[in-house]
Amino acid sequence: MLEGVLIAESLRVGAELADVPLRVTKIARMEVESAAAGQPGQWTLLDFAAEEADAERLAERLADCLAPTGGWYVNYHTDAEAFVVFAGKVFRYPRRDAEGRLPAQDYARSIGIPEAQLDWED
């Protein structure tokens, strides 16, 4: 099983994620103090789960669905691997591997994501 978090506002207008079954495990709405330029101050968080066998396909689909502006990403993990997905770009690395995490963090910074948002769970 894989688990992750999707911010609803990160989806590109007109995007549709339809062919990877997801199970929503929690929905929450929150105020965001560290919103990047172009991000709203309130987010809708969708915690989700899916079959581990769908991890790679999910990354590809999400990379096509995320808004290319606003500094958005989706993160999820399997038992062994962490995935960080941006519009058009996917990073994957062994869970809890600080070295493996660096390229995703560097890319996030390069597209304007604030340090406070680089706290994804892996």
Number of C-alpha atoms within 10 A of each C-alpha: 12 20 21 22 21 22 19 15 17 24 22 15 10 7 13 13 13 8 10 15 12 17 13 15 12 11 14 10 12 10 11 13 10 13 18 19 12 10 17 14 12 13 18 15 17 18 18 17 20 19 15 15 11 15 20 12 12 22 24 16 19 24 21 20 20 28 21 17 14 18 23 24 26 22 21 25 23 20 12 11 17 26 27 24 24 27 22 15 16 18 18 19 20 17 17 13 12 11 9 15 20 13 14 20 18 12 14 20 15 11 15 14 22 15 12 11 17 14 8 17 14 21
